[in-house]
């Protein structure tokens, strides 16, 4: 996810993954309307 695709960064939360050096996850929001706007702007 990236802001240039219309997504909005919401938060960073603690998380557990198989690889212990990863301890956080990013939470992003991407609405259908924002995605469609990005998708049609690039074509």
C-alpha positions as CSV (number, residue, x, y, z in Angstrom):
1,X,0.0,0.0,0.0
2,X,1.2,3.5,-0.8
3,X,-0.3,6.9,-0.4
4,X,0.2,7.5,-4.2
5,X,-2.3,4.8,-4.9
6,X,-4.9,6.6,-2.8
7,X,-4.3,4.6,0.5
8,X,-4.2,6.4,3.8
9,X,-1.8,5.3,6.6
10,X,-3.8,4.7,9.8
11,X,-1.5,3.3,12.5
12,X,1.4,1.0,13.4
13,X,0.4,-1.9,15.8
14,X,2.5,-4.6,17.5
15,X,2.3,-8.0,15.8
16,X,3.9,-11.4,15.7
17,X,5.4,-12.9,12.6
18,X,7.4,-16.0,11.8
19,X,10.5,-13.9,11.5
20,X,11.0,-12.4,15.1
21,X,12.8,-9.3,13.8
22,X,9.4,-8.1,12.5
23,X,7.4,-6.8,15.5
24,X,5.0,-4.3,14.0
25,X,2.4,-4.1,11.3
26,X,1.2,-1.0,9.4
27,X,-2.5,-0.4,9.1
28,X,-3.7,1.2,5.8
29,X,-7.1,2.2,4.5
30,X,-8.0,2.1,0.9
31,X,-11.6,2.9,-0.1
32,X,-13.1,1.7,-3.3
33,X,-13.7,5.3,-4.5
34,X,-10.0,6.2,-3.8
35,X,-8.8,3.1,-5.6
36,X,-11.0,3.8,-8.6
37,X,-9.8,7.4,-8.8
38,X,-6.2,6.2,-8.8
39,X,-6.9,3.4,-11.3
40,X,-8.6,5.7,-13.8
41,X,-6.1,8.5,-13.4
42,X,-3.2,6.3,-14.5
43,X,-4.9,5.2,-17.7
